[in-house]
Amino acid sequence: MTSDADRRLLLQIARDAIVAHLAGSHASMPGGSEVVDRPGAAFVTIHNHGELRGCIGHLEAHEPLGRLIAGCAVAA
């Protein structure tokens, strides 16, 4: 289970990854939280004005959660 602070951090990672991708750069991965480095499974869903714009994820924990969230956010 992730804490509220961890969920906010993962949401910020997703947002930063999308902004960096659109700007043609790479987002930096924040440190200082074990949740970012812990292998995990996740889905990222993007809504715009209540309308689904994209959703993608992975069911198995094969990579660190921070990197997975960033990659899924860009793919979604």
Steps between C-alpha positions, in 0.01 A plus 500: 500500500627845417462803722332824393844661470620214277192533278557874465864435410405242235241738355766772478737256327229426241430869441870589477560215253221623270620862512861394432392276212302780338799733543732245340705435812525245779344547843724450800401232746461631856686322774436458867205263480515123508181477289681639194763223505273214608393263222131541438206461265284795403249652261499863392172651383478846347177700494446839341186688606348173622570319173732198483807586292721198568564205730788254514673292761681185603369223722838361605771672701799486264648846549521777760163665554626853429636401160186297421269789587702743286501264201129420526410868533678583176353195324147583614 
